[in-house]
Amino acid sequence: MDRLLWVTEHYPPVKGGMAVSCARIVRGLRRHGIVVDLLALGGAREPVEVRPTDGGADMRVRRDRSPEVAPNLAWSLVRERHLAEPYSAIVGFGASKAGFVATTFGAWLGVPGIVMVRGNDLDRDWFLPRRGGWVREALSRAAAIGTVSTEKAERIERLYPGKTVMWTPNGVDSKRWELLAADERRRDEVRSLLDAGRRRVCGLFGELKYKKRIPFWLEAVRDAGLLSRISLLVAGQLDEDTTRILDDPAIAPRSLRLPFLPQAELPALYAACDFVAIPSAFEGMPNVLLEAAACGAVPLVSDAGAMRDVVEDGVTGFVFRAENRDAAGAATRRALALTDEELAGMSAAVRARIQARFSPELEIDIILDLIHRAAP
């Protein structure tokens, strides 16, 4: 396997966890000596843009008003590059449009198509009329399927018996999240602002949209009588319901709210947190979970998606049943009952787990194994 085409809807400068993961994996494959042509379905100013890079090319097609234009321009570009130097396999990063395009182009070129299931593509898009059709077509045509959670692997295997399906977890470089002196000063400043001497600091990070279920968790914390025992550090984009709750001091704890921030500013904020809360209704494997845990924030999470693959309840964090308010309140109570010494021990345990089981090197090794199974 010498040359890959990697198809995605999500690639920087697009924001979000999918774009972060995509860029990390493509860089990792190229560092391993694999030539990767990346095809981004969107983000171009011109109809087609091609930029050579070390280890391949970054290619973008513009989203046009006529929806059939962009994929046909992409097909012409991919066909010409394949004729000049054949691809060994085509990978769709996401099982919706990217997976549909990747497996379609793979069939037309006679090379294996591989689909990487991430989260929303199975939990959300499967049930939507147009995107659901893309997902089903992509998975049915795929020579191999990777997915970020064991739970999703089980569901896909039941839908498509006999398919090669592998758990392909995200990775995080723990060294990139080590604190510098400036980070430590910022951490201490934030903790002081949030009265960390008397309250536990819970972090909420990323695009906090409806599926993240922040209002649900805050209601569970309120019902459990725990609001006065926590402060919130919120960094990212809030939906209207979450904003409304945080704006009401009668039903929300003390909070410090920040916008989306460059990655360089996040280690200090993650480290300022005692816990990172991710009470999602459904999930893939959130980068926020791995990043915050690498900085020592103890996870307080639902069992959605891959979070139970990362967090062992009571050992490396606290896990509750998704959408169960009583369970969410009880897990939060258990977390807040930790002594300082117990909290420090759990923080060290989750950092060690991330370093051992979710490194970027292991992430790439598993993805290469998946690709080799599809394109030996």
N, C-alpha and C positions, 0 to 999 in steps of 0.2 A: 504494500500500500504506500504509494509515493505521493499522490496528489489528491486533495479533497476539494470539493465545492461545499461551502458552508452557507446555508440560506437562513436568513433571520429577518424578522420585523423589528428587532430591537438591537440597536448598536449606537454607541456614542456618536453625536452629542445627545441622542435621546436619553432622557433620565429614567431611572427606575432600576429595580433589581435585576430584571431580565437583561438589560443592556450591560450592567456591570458584570454579570455572570458570563455573558456572551464574549465580551472583550477579554476577560480573564482566560477563558478556555481557548480562544483562538490564539492568544499570545503563547499559552502553554504548549499548544500543538506545534506552533512554528518554532518554539525553542527546542522541541524534540526533533527538529529536522524535517517535519512534515510540511510540504508546500500546501498552503491553504488559500484558495481564492474565496473571499468573503463576498456574498451577494446580499446587500441590505435592501429590502423591499420598502423603499421610502428614504427620505432625508436628502434627496438630491435636488439641486437647483436646476440643473440641466436634465433633459430626458434620461440620459445615461452618463454616469461619471465613472472613470476607472483611474485608480491611483496605485501604481506599483509600490510595494512595500518589501521589506526583508521577509522572505518566506512566502511570497504570493502577491496578491493584489486585493485592494479594497474596492469593491464595485457597488455603486448605488443606482437605483432607478427611481425616477420621480413618480409620486402618486399623481396620476392625471385625472382630469374630470371624467374622461371615458375609462371605466375600470378595466377594459380589455387591453388598453394600450401598454401599460407598464409590464405585465407579464409577458407579452409578446416581444417587447424590446429586450427584456431579460433573457428570453429564450434565444433570440438571435445572438446575443452576446455570449451566452453560455455555450451554444452549439459551436460557434467559431473558435472559442478557446479550447473546447474539447477536441475539435478536429486538429488543432495545432499541437496539443499535448493532452492526451486523454486523462480524464478523471478516473480514479479508482473507485470512488464512492461519492455520494451526495448526501449531506446531512441537513435535515431540517431542524433548526433550533426552535422548538415549539411545534405542537401537533396540529395547529390550525392552518393559517395561510402558508407559513413557512414549510410545515410538513407536507402540505398538499402540493406546493410548488416543487419541493425537493423530490418527492416520490414520483411526481408526474415527469419531471425532467429526467430522472433516473430511468424510468421506463422507456422514454423516447430515445435515450442515449444507450440503453442496454447495460447500465451499471447499477449496482445496489443502491437503494434509497434507504436511509436510516432516519428515524424520527426520535427526537429528544423531547419527552413529555415533561413539562415544567410545573404546572399547577392549574392556572386558569383554563388552559386548553382542554383539560378533562373535566374539571369541576364546574366550569361556567360554559365554555364554548360548546361542549358536547350537547347542551340543551338548547342552543340557539339555532334557528332554522338554517341560515347560510353557513355559519362557521361550524356548526355541528356536522354538516355534510363534508366540509373540508377535513375535519378530524377523522371521521369514519373512513373516508377514502384514503387518507394518509396512513392510518394504522393498518388498514387491510392490505395496502400495497407494500408496507415497510418490510425490508429484509431483516431488520432488527430494530428493537425499540429500547430506549433507555429512559429511565424515569427517576426523579429525585426522591421518591419515597417508596418504601417497601409496600405500603398500603396501596399506592397507585399501581405498582407492579402486580399485586394480587388481583386488582380489579381488571386490569388490561388482560391478564392471562385468562380470566374467566370469560371475557368478551371474545378473545381471539386465541382459542386453545391451539397449542403447537407453535405459536410464535416465539422467537427468541426475545425475551424480555429481561432486562438487567437493571438492578438498582445502580444508578450513577449519581451519587451524592455530590453536592457542591463542595468546594474547598475554600480555605481561607489561609493566607500566609500570616501566621501569628507574629512573625518578626516585624511585619509592617504595622502592627498595632501596639508595639512596645512604646512606652511613654518617654518622651523627651522631657527635659527640665521645664520647658515652657508648657508642655501638656500637664505636668504635675501642678504647676501654679494655676492653670486654668481649671483643672479638676477641683482643686481646693477652693477656688473662688466660687465656682458653681455650687459646691456642696454647702458653702457658707450661706449663699443666697437662699438656699432651699432648707435651711435650718436642719442640716443633716445630723447635728448633735442630738436632736430630739425626735426626728422623724426618719423613716427609711425613704430613700429616694428611688422612685420607680421611673424607668425611662420608657418613652414611647417614641419610636423613630420610624421615619420613612413616609410613604404615601398612605396616610391613615384614612383610607376609604371605608365604605360600608362593611366590606367583608372582614375587616380587621376587628370589628365589633368592640370598639373602645367604649361607647356608651353602655353596652351590655355589661362589660367588666366593671365600669365605674358604678353602675347600679348595684352589682353584686357586692362591691366593696362597701357601698353605702348601707345596703341591707344587713351586712355583717357588722356594722358599727365600727368600721375601720378607717373612715375618711380622715380622722384627725391624726392618724398614725403614719400617714404617708405624705410625701410631696412628689409632684410630677415634673419631670424634665421632658419636654415635648420638642422634638426637632423634626420638622418635615411639613407636609401639607395636610391640613385637617379638612374633613368633610363638614357639612353644615351642622349635623346633629352633634358631633363631637365639640365643635366650636361653641354651640349654644350651651352645652353642659358646662364646659370649662369657664364660660363667662358668668355662670351663676354661682356665687360663693356659697349659696345654701346647699348645693348638691355636688360641689366639686372641691377637691383638696387644693391646697396651695400649689401653684404651678409656675414654671418658667417656660415660656414658649419662644421657639426660635424657628426660622425658616429652614428650607433645604440648605445644607452647608457643604462646602468642598470636603472631600474625604480626609484631607489633612487635618481638619478641625474636629473630626469625629472621635479619635482615640481619647482625648481629654473628656469628652461628654459621656462616652460609654463608661469610662473609668469613674466618672462622678456618680454613677448609679450603683445602688446596692442590688437592684433587680432590673431586668428588662422584661416588660410585659407584652405578650403577643397573644391575645385572646381570640384569634381568628376563627371564623366559621369554617373556612376551608383555606388550604395553603399548599404551596410547593415546599421548598426548603428555603426560608428567608435568609438572605445574606445578612440582614440585621441580627438574626439570632446567632450566627457564627461569629460575626464581627464583635458584637457586644460580649459574647461569652469569652472570646479570645482576650478581651480586656478585663475579664474578671467579673462582669455583671452576671448575677445568677438568674437564669431564665425562670419566668413565671408564665406558663404557656398552656394553651389548649392542646388537645391531642390531635389536632387537624394536621393532615399532610405528613411531612417528614419530621415534625417536631418531636414526636415520640421516638423517632430513630436517633435523635441527637441527645435528648434529655431523659435521664433515668430519674423517675420521681423519688424525691427524698435523698438522692445521692448527688446528682449534678444539677438539681433544680426542682421545680414543682410543676406537675402536669395535672390538668383537670379535663373532664369531658367537655367537648365543644358544645356550646349553647345550653349548658347546665349551670344555672345561676347559683344554686346551692353549692355545687362542686367548686365553682370559681371562687366563691366567698371563702369556702373552707380551705382551699389551697393557699389563698392569700393570707388567711389567718395563720396557717402553718409556717408560711414564709416569714411573717412578721414576728413569730415567736422565737426565731433563731437568736441565740446570743451573738455577741460580736465575734467570739471565737468560733462558733459554729458557722456563722456566715463566712468568715475568712476561710475556713476549711472547705466549704462547698464551693467558694469562688476558685480556690486552687484546684479543686477536683474537676470543675468544668473546663478550666483552662487546659489542664492536662489531657482531658478527653478530646478537645478540639485539636490540639497539637498531634495527638496520636492517630486519630481516625478521620480527620477532615482536612488534611493538608492538600495544597495544590498539586503536589507530585502524585499523591494517591488518586486525586480526581482525574488527572490526565491518564494515568495508567489504566484506570477502569474504563474510561472512554475509548482508549486505544484498543482495549480488549474487546469492547462492543463492536468497534469498527472492523477489527480483524475477523470476528465471527461472521460478519455480514459480507466482508470482502477479503477472503483469505488469500 
